[in-house]
Amino acid sequence: MRKRGAGKEDSAGPTLSHALLINTSVAPFDDVRVRRAIQLVLHRQAFNQIFGNGSYLIGSPFPPDTWFSSSTEELLQLPGLRETADGDKDPRDIAEAQRLLAEAGYPDGFETTILAANFLGFPDMAQVAADQMKRWLNIDAVVQPEEPAAGYVRYEGNDWKLGFHGNGILVMDPDQIIGGAYLSTATRNYSKWEPTKIRELYTAQQQESDITKRREMVLEMEDYLLNVDSPYIVTEWAMLIPYVDNRIKNYHIAAGFANHTNKEHLWYEE
């Protein structure tokens, strides 16, 4: 019997965000109070435990603990990301979400749907989001699984209300993430949401050569997306953590979700 080679874990950090998408062009999601209420009640830590076995990063607009984002410790003190000592959703956030929904005219909740392309577990993630919205806001959201091609047609045709999807990272830089989720031209911003402040901050940080000043601008954008409004609510940042046999040579994990599958540069050695 051949002796199996030893292995090691390897990771390049977050490679993909999972997120609840909100169609800001249709009622009742054209009301920022409704969007904010949903932002407050999503329990990101539960998503991490269910889909990342506790190894993913907290769902914030940018991956935590990078040069351009807040730390995990800082984020866990913020509304929407807070927990009780027992690991439950912070009741202050639930109460504020319920107040906002009532103020928007929906004290008893409402019915809606969540479009979810049938890959990477998105229908299951959508169901977790639906369960949380039902529990704390009485929003009855029916998950609608679709084959990916049909799902994209619905997104592009504005035939959706809520959605669950993701966005891969090829380069760990604010431009990559903002351009994929938070501009009107972004890949996953199907309702073309774009406040003036977001565009101004994006353009300013893109032109800024001083990294400290650039970080301040991105943090200001993070604050807006977390505490004011966002159509792309990140529930967790997925980590690609492979276990690699030591006999596989020249393995260096790529920093992107889409390009880690290229293996032509590897070889096997006894």
Buried (B, 14 or more C-beta within 10 A) or exposed (E): EEEEEEEEEEEBBBBBBBBBBBBBBBEBBBBBBBBBBBBBBBBBBBBBBBBBEEEBBBBBBBBBBBEBBBEBEBBBEBBBBBBEEEEEBBEEBBEBBBBBBBEBEBEEBBEBBBBBBEEBBBBBBBBBBBBBBEEBBBBEBEBBBBEEEEBBEBBEEEEBBBBBBBBBBBEBBBEBBBBBBBBEEBEBBBBBBBBEEBBEBBEBBEEBEEEEEBBBBBBBBBEBBBBBBBBBBBBBBBBBBEEBEEEBEEBEBBBBBEEBEEEEEEEEEE
